[in-house]
Amino acid sequence: MKIILSTRNPSKAEQIKVLFQSVSFVIITLTEAGIKGEAVEDGSTLEENALKKAWFAQKQSKGTAWTMADDTGLFIDALDGKPGIKAARWAGDTATTEEITRHTLKSLEGKDNRNATFETYVAVISPDGKEYVFSGKCPGKLLDAPRVPPQPKMPYSPIFVPDGSNLVWAEMTIDEENAISHRGKAFRQAREFLEKVI
């Protein structure tokens, strides 16, 4: 049994596949499934965008596969919750990982409050079109400057320190990050659900 993970982000795919190593089914990405294109993420919430991405893969598979997708936002206290659901695009649609990092730090210049919260929603869709949604949160703080280079396509990974840790995401192993991250919490719930129904 294969489950299509609706993403082309290599860092995200690697993290999620590690979480599903011990299950009886296999996680494959859009590329591995031979699916071209990507979903249009024009929803107004993380949940809506996760569902749009999961439905994109489900329709491309013509209802033959379980599909799964997530959407993640970063909510910065000092910026009234920005960038929120636009975390991947708030420096512009064509901005690089490093440009998003710089844009975030510039937006926080002069701000004493560095608190922020990551939030992830995971959508799972069955071959017959039933929807299931799971979520996870991780509070922490943003540094004044990158401590290490970012993970690929993860602009906040060199500057976000989750509560209870002294490391930024990019300094952690995948297992360390999955144990406490917003994405790890949400996908563990999805894994537990899928293990029961598949």
SULHU-V814344 format. One record per residue. N is the residue number from 1. RES is the residue in three letters. PHI is phi as a letter, one per 20 degrees, with the letter a starting at -180 (* if undefined). OMEGA is omega in whole degrees, 0 to 359 (NA if undefined). Layout:
n;res;phi;omega
N;RES;PHI;OMEGA
N;RES;PHI;OMEGA
//
This chain:
n;res;phi;omega
1;MET;*;178
2;LYS;d;175
3;ILE;d;182
4;ILE;e;175
5;LEU;e;188
6;SER;e;178
7;THR;b;169
8;ARG;c;180
9;ASN;e;186
10;PRO;f;180
11;SER;f;180
12;LYS;f;181
13;ALA;f;180
14;GLU;f;179
15;GLN;f;185
16;ILE;f;180
17;LYS;f;178
18;VAL;f;180
19;LEU;f;184
20;PHE;d;184
21;GLN;f;189
22;SER;e;183
23;VAL;e;185
24;SER;e;179
25;PHE;c;186
26;VAL;d;177
27;ILE;e;176
28;ILE;c;180
29;THR;e;176
30;LEU;g;181
31;THR;f;181
32;GLU;f;179
33;ALA;e;181
34;GLY;m;180
35;ILE;e;179
36;LYS;e;178
37;GLY;n;179
38;GLU;b;178
39;ALA;f;173
40;VAL;e;183
41;GLU;e;182
42;ASP;d;177
43;GLY;f;181
44;SER;e;178
45;THR;c;176
46;LEU;f;180
47;GLU;f;180
48;GLU;f;182
49;ASN;f;176
50;ALA;f;179
51;LEU;f;178
52;LYS;f;181
53;LYS;f;179
54;ALA;f;179
55;TRP;f;177
56;PHE;g;180
57;ALA;f;182
58;GLN;f;180
59;LYS;f;178
60;GLN;f;178
61;SER;e;180
62;LYS;l;175
63;GLY;m;182
64;THR;e;187
65;ALA;c;164
66;TRP;f;177
67;THR;c;186
68;MET;b;178
69;ALA;b;175
70;ASP;c;169
71;ASP;c;186
72;THR;c;176
73;GLY;c;175
74;LEU;c;185
75;PHE;d;185
76;ILE;e;185
77;ASP;g;186
78;ALA;f;180
79;LEU;d;178
80;ASP;l;176
81;GLY;n;177
82;LYS;f;356
83;PRO;f;177
84;GLY;l;183
85;ILE;f;180
86;LYS;e;186
87;ALA;g;182
88;ALA;e;188
89;ARG;c;191
90;TRP;f;174
91;ALA;e;182
92;GLY;o;186
93;ASP;f;183
94;THR;d;182
95;ALA;f;176
96;THR;f;176
97;THR;g;182
98;GLU;f;179
99;GLU;f;177
100;ILE;f;177
101;THR;g;181
102;ARG;f;180
103;HIS;f;179
104;THR;f;181
105;LEU;f;179
106;LYS;f;179
107;SER;f;182
108;LEU;e;180
109;GLU;g;179
110;GLY;n;180
111;LYS;e;178
112;ASP;f;181
113;ASN;e;181
114;ARG;d;182
115;ASN;f;178
116;ALA;b;180
117;THR;c;171
118;PHE;e;178
119;GLU;c;180
120;THR;c;170
121;TYR;d;177
122;VAL;d;176
123;ALA;d;175
124;VAL;c;179
125;ILE;c;181
126;SER;f;178
127;PRO;g;179
128;ASP;e;169
129;GLY;n;176
130;LYS;e;183
131;GLU;d;176
132;TYR;c;185
133;VAL;c;180
134;PHE;c;183
135;SER;b;177
136;GLY;b;180
137;LYS;c;175
138;CYS;b;177
139;PRO;e;178
140;GLY;a;182
141;LYS;c;177
142;LEU;d;179
143;LEU;f;177
144;ASP;e;183
145;ALA;b;177
146;PRO;f;180
147;ARG;e;181
148;VAL;b;174
149;PRO;f;182
150;PRO;f;167
151;GLN;f;180
152;PRO;g;179
153;LYS;m;178
154;MET;c;189
155;PRO;f;181
156;TYR;e;185
157;SER;f;178
158;PRO;e;186
159;ILE;c;183
160;PHE;d;177
161;VAL;d;180
162;PRO;f;177
163;ASP;g;179
164;GLY;n;180
165;SER;c;173
166;ASN;d;184
167;LEU;d;168
168;VAL;f;181
169;TRP;g;186
170;ALA;f;177
171;GLU;e;185
172;MET;e;167
173;THR;f;178
174;ILE;g;181
175;ASP;f;179
176;GLU;f;180
177;GLU;f;181
178;ASN;f;183
179;ALA;f;186
180;ILE;c;189
181;SER;f;174
182;HIS;g;182
183;ARG;f;179
184;GLY;f;180
185;LYS;f;183
186;ALA;f;182
187;PHE;f;174
188;ARG;f;176
189;GLN;f;179
190;ALA;f;179
191;ARG;f;180
192;GLU;f;178
193;PHE;f;184
194;LEU;f;179
195;GLU;f;180
196;LYS;f;189
197;VAL;d;182
198;ILE;d;NA
//
